[in-house]
Amino acid sequence: MAGAGGKVEGMKVWRSGLGAWLVVLALAGGAVAGEDQERLSLTGFPRETWSRTFPAEVKEAAIAVHTGEVVACTESMVYYFCDRAQPAWTAGEGQDWKHVADLGIGWDGRRVLFQTDRKPRLSTEGMTLTVHFFDGEGKESWQKPNPYRYESCLLSPSGRYLAFGEEMAPGLKLYDENLNPLWQKPIKFWHLRFDPTEKYLFDGEGGILYTLEGAQVWDAGPYARVLSVSDEANYLMTQYFRTVSSGQSIFLLGRREFKKIELRGAGGCVSPDGLLSAYVTIAGRLEVYKTAELLAAGAQAKPLFTAAFKKPWMMQIGRDNRTLLTLGAESDNRSVLMLADLVAMKIGWKKTVDPAVRLARPTENNDQVAVRTDPRTLLKYRCY
């Protein structure tokens, strides 16, 4: 892999015969949707698991992608849900919190992170944030002052790492779950994404992939908004930002193939194992491909499945490659949540959500999803 200095060494590695054989072996070993898989039973889905109307606007929500627990917050309270509308526990009652932010939950529901401020959020400079770390039973493991007063915080997929930084100033810091410092890099805190296996951290603006030890291993090019990352960051779907073409082109990147292709589209994703990719074309067609074929042939590749779809806000292929869950805009006032059955290669179901919303948090296999249907209402669905 390339060191902090350059792409040339990385090109030699990824073009090597060993790299090519790794790709062949990976593709041969995985299960591709539609091939000898048991059919899904989608009759009667989606089914509402629970619905909760909060006393104030739901500012953020997150889901434990392995186990399905949901956390949500208003400006002054945090709520933790298991399988019913009554929260298993809450935090903030009588605390005089006037700002709750940076809510996150680990993949097994056992780690919950958020920050609070006791003063009105009149200006960034006026904030002095406190970091809170809870376990899944509602016990606060610790609370500590934000190391830098008001910097934003991001929880890693497992909840074992915390990243702090500012959007407009370089200086990202990585900490362990007890707030012990690990390393610092000149990275701005936006368009960051951990890979699902929690081995890498991708800096979208700089286009640099780092190990969680802080070593640079790949330079993919700057100014990318990260749409999706596969396991071990072998494949990425990105989109330019801060450019005139930011809403017209997306990019599929293969780290092992050392290849990057441009696609005319508005949103996309890759499966966790990297075998499948999907994107929504400029013409409003959702298309699903085998990643290897899409990388090789680009827009000339033949899709496995297509469906009409507009303005995607969220897209995810399930870890088992059996489903694709999407949330998009049908109009300014209406959203559509849709599950595509990648075994039968057809639309499984569509759910219209009024008014238009952009918040949907699915589990890794798309079997459960939490959706904010209006500013104060959160619903949990069973998808199949």
Backbone torsions as a table, in degrees:
resi	resn	phi	psi	omega
1	MET	NA	153.6	-179.5
2	ALA	-71.1	145.3	174.0
3	GLY	-84.4	-167.5	-176.9
4	ALA	-64.7	-13.1	-173.8
5	GLY	-86.1	-31.7	-173.2
6	GLY	-174.5	172.9	-175.7
7	LYS	-85.9	-26.3	-170.0
8	VAL	-59.7	-45.9	179.5
9	GLU	-62.8	-39.3	177.8
10	GLY	-61.8	-38.5	179.2
11	MET	-62.0	-40.3	179.5
12	LYS	-62.8	-39.9	-178.7
13	VAL	-68.1	-50.6	-172.9
14	TRP	-73.2	-18.0	177.3
15	ARG	-91.8	-1.6	-177.3
16	SER	-70.1	158.7	178.4
17	GLY	-60.4	-35.1	178.8
18	LEU	-61.5	-43.5	178.9
19	GLY	-60.6	-41.1	179.8
20	ALA	-64.1	-41.7	178.9
21	TRP	-66.0	-33.4	176.7
22	LEU	-62.5	-38.8	177.6
23	VAL	-64.2	-46.0	-179.7
24	VAL	-60.5	-44.8	-179.9
25	LEU	-64.9	-40.3	-179.8
26	ALA	-63.9	-42.9	-179.3
27	LEU	-68.8	-35.5	-179.7
28	ALA	-70.8	-28.7	-173.5
29	GLY	-87.5	-17.4	-173.7
30	GLY	-92.1	160.4	176.7
31	ALA	-92.7	124.6	179.0
32	VAL	-96.8	136.8	-178.0
33	ALA	-55.8	141.8	178.4
34	GLY	89.3	-9.5	-176.8
35	GLU	-108.8	103.4	174.9
36	ASP	56.6	37.9	175.8
37	GLN	-110.2	147.1	178.4
38	GLU	-64.6	138.6	-179.0
39	ARG	-67.3	145.8	176.8
40	LEU	-79.8	149.1	174.2
41	SER	-103.8	106.3	-173.8
42	LEU	-111.8	8.7	-179.9
43	THR	-63.4	126.8	177.4
44	GLY	83.0	6.7	179.7
45	PHE	-103.8	155.4	1.3
46	PRO	-76.5	150.4	178.9
47	ARG	-111.1	132.0	-180.0
48	GLU	-73.0	121.9	176.8
49	THR	-83.5	-46.6	174.8
50	TRP	-160.8	160.9	177.4
51	SER	-137.3	138.4	-177.9
52	ARG	-136.9	127.0	172.1
53	THR	-102.8	124.5	-173.9
54	PHE	-94.4	158.8	-179.8
55	PRO	-71.6	-12.2	179.7
56	ALA	-146.3	175.0	-177.5
57	GLU	-63.0	135.9	174.3
58	VAL	-77.3	112.9	-176.4
59	LYS	-82.9	-40.5	-178.3
60	GLU	-146.9	158.0	173.6
61	ALA	-149.8	151.8	178.9
62	ALA	-148.1	157.7	-177.9
63	ILE	-130.2	143.9	173.7
64	ALA	-75.5	110.0	-167.6
65	VAL	-69.5	-21.3	176.9
66	HIS	-86.3	-38.4	-167.4
67	THR	-119.3	-14.7	170.4
68	GLY	93.4	-0.7	175.7
69	GLU	-64.8	149.7	-176.4
70	VAL	-122.6	137.5	169.5
71	VAL	-118.0	143.8	178.0
72	ALA	-142.2	156.4	179.1
73	CYS	-142.2	147.9	165.5
74	THR	-100.4	-169.2	178.2
75	GLU	-66.9	-20.1	-172.7
76	SER	-130.2	-3.2	-176.0
77	MET	-139.7	154.0	173.6
78	VAL	-122.3	137.9	-177.5
79	TYR	-127.1	137.7	-179.6
80	TYR	-121.2	123.8	-175.3
81	PHE	-117.5	141.9	171.8
82	CYS	-102.5	-98.7	-176.0
83	ASP	-118.8	21.5	177.9
84	ARG	-150.9	167.9	-173.4
85	ALA	-69.8	-24.9	176.8
86	GLN	-76.5	120.5	-177.9
87	PRO	-62.7	142.6	176.2
88	ALA	-67.8	-33.4	173.0
89	TRP	-160.9	160.4	177.7
90	THR	-132.6	162.1	175.5
91	ALA	-139.7	140.6	176.6
92	GLY	120.0	-13.6	-179.6
93	GLU	-60.7	122.4	178.8
94	GLY	74.0	9.0	-176.5
95	GLN	-91.4	-10.9	-179.0
96	ASP	61.7	32.7	174.2
97	TRP	-73.6	129.9	178.7
98	LYS	-113.0	4.1	176.5
99	HIS	-160.9	118.7	174.0
100	VAL	-117.2	132.0	-176.5
101	ALA	-150.0	172.3	174.6
102	ASP	57.9	41.7	-178.9
103	LEU	-70.2	134.0	177.5
104	GLY	-150.4	155.6	177.7
105	ILE	-138.3	139.3	178.2
106	GLY	-69.8	163.7	-171.6
107	TRP	-64.9	-19.7	178.0
108	ASP	-107.5	9.5	177.3
109	GLY	77.4	5.1	-173.6
110	ARG	-94.1	-6.1	179.1
111	ARG	-133.6	127.9	178.9
112	VAL	-128.5	131.3	-178.6
113	LEU	-122.8	142.1	167.9
114	PHE	-161.4	165.8	177.0
115	GLN	-120.1	151.6	178.8
116	THR	-133.9	157.2	173.0
117	ASP	-136.3	139.9	-178.3
118	ARG	-92.8	-3.9	179.4
119	LYS	-110.1	154.2	175.0
120	PRO	-57.8	144.8	-177.2
121	ARG	-85.5	74.6	-179.1
122	LEU	-82.4	-33.4	178.2
123	SER	-156.4	154.1	179.6
124	THR	-60.0	-41.7	-177.6
125	GLU	-64.0	-22.6	-177.4
126	GLY	-85.0	1.2	-175.3
127	MET	-95.2	143.2	169.0
128	THR	-133.8	98.8	-170.2
129	LEU	-85.8	151.9	173.2
130	THR	-115.6	133.6	179.4
131	VAL	-94.2	131.2	179.7
132	HIS	-118.3	137.3	179.6
133	PHE	-129.2	115.3	-177.8
134	PHE	-113.4	155.9	170.5
135	ASP	-93.6	177.1	-176.2
136	GLY	-68.6	-14.4	178.6
137	GLU	-90.9	-1.7	179.2
138	GLY	92.6	7.9	177.9
139	LYS	-88.9	130.0	178.7
140	GLU	-76.4	115.4	179.6
141	SER	-70.7	-41.8	175.3
142	TRP	-167.0	158.8	167.1
143	GLN	-135.2	133.4	-176.4
144	LYS	-141.1	152.2	176.7
145	PRO	-61.2	141.6	171.9
146	ASN	-53.6	128.4	-175.3
147	PRO	-57.6	-22.2	-176.0
148	TYR	-127.9	27.1	175.6
149	ARG	75.8	-58.0	-172.2
150	TYR	-138.7	14.2	-178.4
151	GLU	-69.3	149.2	178.6
152	SER	-72.4	159.9	-176.4
153	CYS	-134.3	142.7	177.9
154	LEU	-127.3	128.7	178.0
155	LEU	-89.9	137.9	178.3
156	SER	-73.0	166.5	-176.4
157	PRO	-53.8	-41.7	-179.9
158	SER	-82.3	-21.4	-174.7
159	GLY	91.9	9.3	-177.7
160	ARG	-90.4	-8.8	-178.8
161	TYR	-133.8	147.9	178.0
162	LEU	-127.6	131.5	176.8
163	ALA	-112.1	134.6	178.8
164	PHE	-120.2	145.3	177.1
165	GLY	177.1	-178.6	178.3
166	GLU	-123.7	147.1	-178.8
167	GLU	-67.7	-36.1	-172.7
168	MET	-101.1	1.8	-178.3
169	ALA	-136.2	130.0	178.3
170	PRO	-69.6	145.4	179.7
171	GLY	145.0	48.7	179.2
172	LEU	-71.3	135.9	178.5
173	LYS	-122.9	135.0	176.9
174	LEU	-107.4	134.6	-178.9
175	TYR	-126.0	160.7	171.0
176	ASP	-85.7	-179.6	-173.2
177	GLU	-70.3	-7.8	175.0
178	ASN	-105.0	13.4	178.5
179	LEU	66.6	35.3	170.7
180	ASN	-92.7	129.5	-176.1
181	PRO	-68.3	141.5	179.1
182	LEU	-113.7	-53.8	176.1
183	TRP	-161.5	167.4	179.8
184	GLN	-135.3	140.2	-179.9
185	LYS	-136.7	153.8	178.7
186	PRO	-77.5	68.5	-176.5
187	ILE	-121.3	137.7	173.4
188	LYS	-82.0	147.9	-173.0
189	PHE	-88.4	71.6	168.5
190	TRP	-160.3	156.5	-176.7
191	HIS	53.3	43.9	175.1
192	LEU	-99.1	145.9	178.3
193	ARG	-152.1	125.6	169.0
194	PHE	-79.0	149.4	172.0
195	ASP	-77.2	158.7	-174.4
196	PRO	-60.5	-25.9	-179.6
197	THR	-88.0	-1.2	177.6
198	GLU	59.0	46.1	174.4
199	LYS	-110.0	-19.3	-175.1
200	TYR	-138.6	158.0	174.1
201	LEU	-129.0	125.6	-177.6
202	PHE	-105.6	127.4	176.2
203	ASP	-95.1	104.1	-175.6
204	GLY	-63.9	-44.2	-177.1
205	GLU	-63.9	-43.7	179.3
206	GLY	-83.4	-19.1	-179.2
207	GLY	73.9	22.0	-175.6
208	ILE	-107.5	136.4	175.1
209	LEU	-102.0	129.5	-179.1
210	TYR	-118.7	148.1	166.0
211	THR	-75.3	166.8	178.2
212	LEU	-77.6	1.8	169.7
213	GLU	-94.4	-2.2	176.2
214	GLY	95.2	5.9	-179.6
215	ALA	-86.5	135.1	176.2
216	GLN	-78.5	132.1	-178.4
217	VAL	-124.7	-9.5	-178.2
218	TRP	-162.9	142.7	173.7
219	ASP	-117.9	109.5	-175.4
220	ALA	-100.1	1.3	-178.2
221	GLY	99.8	144.0	-171.6
222	PRO	-81.6	172.6	172.4
223	TYR	61.3	53.5	178.5
224	ALA	-119.8	128.4	169.9
225	ARG	-87.4	123.3	-174.2
226	VAL	-79.0	119.5	177.3
227	LEU	-92.4	-37.2	-175.1
228	SER	-163.9	146.2	178.4
229	VAL	-135.8	133.9	177.8
230	SER	-85.6	175.2	176.6
231	ASP	-54.2	136.6	179.4
232	GLU	56.9	19.8	176.3
233	ALA	53.9	36.5	177.4
234	ASN	-74.7	-27.3	177.6
235	TYR	-136.9	141.8	179.6
236	LEU	-135.6	148.5	169.4
237	MET	-118.0	124.3	-176.6
238	THR	-132.0	169.8	178.6
239	GLN	-146.1	136.0	177.6
240	TYR	-61.9	149.3	168.9
241	PHE	-132.3	163.2	-177.1
242	ARG	60.5	28.8	174.9
243	THR	-135.2	162.0	-178.3
244	VAL	-68.1	-21.0	-178.2
245	SER	-101.2	15.6	-173.2
246	SER	-62.9	-28.1	-178.4
247	GLY	-99.9	11.9	-173.9
248	GLN	-121.8	-21.6	-176.9
249	SER	-130.3	140.6	170.9
250	ILE	-124.3	165.0	-174.4
251	PHE	-132.4	133.8	173.1
252	LEU	-104.4	125.8	-177.3
253	LEU	-118.5	132.1	174.2
254	GLY	-111.9	110.1	-176.1
255	ARG	-69.9	-38.9	-179.8
256	ARG	-72.1	-35.9	177.8
257	GLU	-81.1	-12.5	-174.7
258	PHE	51.7	55.7	-176.2
259	LYS	-138.6	144.8	179.1
260	LYS	-137.0	125.3	179.0
261	ILE	-121.9	147.6	178.1
262	GLU	-98.0	136.6	178.5
263	LEU	-127.4	139.2	178.3
264	ARG	-81.7	101.5	-174.9
265	GLY	-161.7	176.2	-175.3
266	ALA	-116.1	-6.8	179.9
267	GLY	-179.8	156.9	-178.7
268	GLY	-167.8	175.1	178.8
269	CYS	-159.0	161.8	172.6
270	VAL	-121.3	151.4	177.8
271	SER	-72.2	156.6	179.7
272	PRO	-54.5	-39.4	179.6
273	ASP	-84.2	-4.1	177.2
274	GLY	81.7	-0.4	-177.1
275	LEU	-72.8	-32.2	-175.8
276	LEU	-120.6	149.7	175.0
277	SER	-136.1	154.3	177.7
278	ALA	-146.5	147.5	172.2
279	TYR	-153.6	162.3	178.1
280	VAL	-104.5	121.1	-176.6
281	THR	-72.8	164.9	176.4
282	ILE	-58.7	-30.3	-179.5
283	ALA	-78.4	-1.6	177.7
284	GLY	85.1	37.3	176.9
285	ARG	-117.9	126.2	171.9
286	LEU	-82.0	124.7	-176.6
287	GLU	-129.6	135.6	-179.3
288	VAL	-115.2	136.3	-175.5
289	TYR	-134.8	161.1	159.9
290	LYS	-75.3	127.1	-173.7
291	THR	-57.3	-42.8	-178.8
292	ALA	-59.9	-39.6	-179.7
293	GLU	-71.9	-37.6	178.5
294	LEU	-66.9	-40.8	177.4
295	LEU	-64.2	-36.7	-177.0
296	ALA	-75.9	-40.3	-172.2
297	ALA	-111.2	-9.3	179.9
298	GLY	61.8	-138.6	-177.3
299	ALA	-64.9	-12.9	178.6
300	GLN	-85.8	-5.5	179.4
301	ALA	-66.7	152.6	-179.1
302	LYS	-93.2	121.9	-178.7
303	PRO	-72.3	151.7	174.4
304	LEU	-77.6	-28.6	-173.6
305	PHE	-158.9	142.0	175.4
306	THR	-136.7	154.0	177.0
307	ALA	-159.3	151.9	176.7
308	ALA	-69.7	133.6	179.0
309	PHE	-162.2	145.8	-176.4
310	LYS	-124.3	150.5	168.2
311	LYS	38.0	70.0	-178.1
312	PRO	-70.7	132.8	174.5
313	TRP	-104.9	-28.0	178.7
314	MET	-145.4	133.7	176.2
315	MET	-140.3	134.1	177.2
316	GLN	-150.8	127.3	170.2
317	ILE	-88.5	130.4	-178.7
318	GLY	-62.9	153.6	-178.2
319	ARG	-59.6	-29.1	179.5
320	ASP	-89.5	5.4	177.7
321	ASN	63.5	21.4	-177.8
322	ARG	-96.7	-20.2	-175.4
323	THR	-141.2	157.5	170.1
324	LEU	-129.3	119.3	179.7
325	LEU	-105.2	130.2	-177.9
326	THR	-134.5	146.7	171.1
327	LEU	-125.2	127.8	-178.6
328	GLY	-147.1	177.6	-176.8
329	ALA	-101.2	121.4	172.8
330	GLU	-86.0	-29.9	175.4
331	SER	-159.3	-177.2	178.6
332	ASP	-65.0	-21.9	-175.3
333	ASN	-116.6	7.5	-175.7
334	ARG	-144.1	133.0	175.5
335	SER	-110.8	158.1	177.0
336	VAL	-128.8	124.8	172.2
337	LEU	-100.3	125.7	-173.3
338	MET	-134.2	137.2	174.4
339	LEU	-111.6	120.3	174.8
340	ALA	-95.9	131.0	178.3
341	ASP	-87.2	105.4	-176.8
342	LEU	-84.8	-1.5	172.2
343	VAL	-83.8	-50.7	178.0
344	ALA	-85.7	-9.0	-177.6
345	MET	55.5	58.3	177.8
346	LYS	-156.4	167.1	175.0
347	ILE	-70.9	125.8	178.4
348	GLY	-79.5	-50.2	176.5
349	TRP	-161.8	160.2	172.8
350	LYS	-127.8	142.1	178.4
351	LYS	-129.5	118.4	178.1
352	THR	-83.0	135.2	-178.8
353	VAL	-125.0	118.7	176.2
354	ASP	-113.2	141.4	-9.7
355	PRO	-75.6	-176.3	-177.7
356	ALA	-61.9	130.4	179.3
357	VAL	-131.4	159.9	-178.6
358	ARG	-125.5	8.4	-175.0
359	LEU	-108.6	111.5	174.3
360	ALA	-141.9	130.5	-176.4
361	ARG	-125.4	101.6	-177.9
362	PRO	-94.3	157.4	167.8
363	THR	-74.7	169.9	-171.1
364	GLU	-68.3	-23.1	177.1
365	ASN	-101.5	9.5	178.7
366	ASN	62.4	17.7	179.5
367	ASP	-80.1	-20.2	177.7
368	GLN	-136.4	149.0	177.1
369	VAL	-150.4	137.6	173.3
370	ALA	-102.2	132.1	-175.8
371	VAL	-131.1	133.2	172.2
372	ARG	-89.3	113.5	-174.7
373	THR	-91.3	-21.6	170.1
374	ASP	-153.3	172.0	-172.8
375	PRO	-53.9	-26.1	-175.4
376	ARG	-115.2	4.4	-174.6
377	THR	-122.7	131.1	177.4
378	LEU	-121.7	132.4	178.5
379	LEU	-120.8	147.2	174.5
380	LYS	-115.9	126.5	179.6
381	TYR	-113.8	146.2	164.2
382	ARG	-94.4	124.8	-171.3
383	CYS	-91.4	-25.4	177.8
384	TYR	-166.7	NA	NA
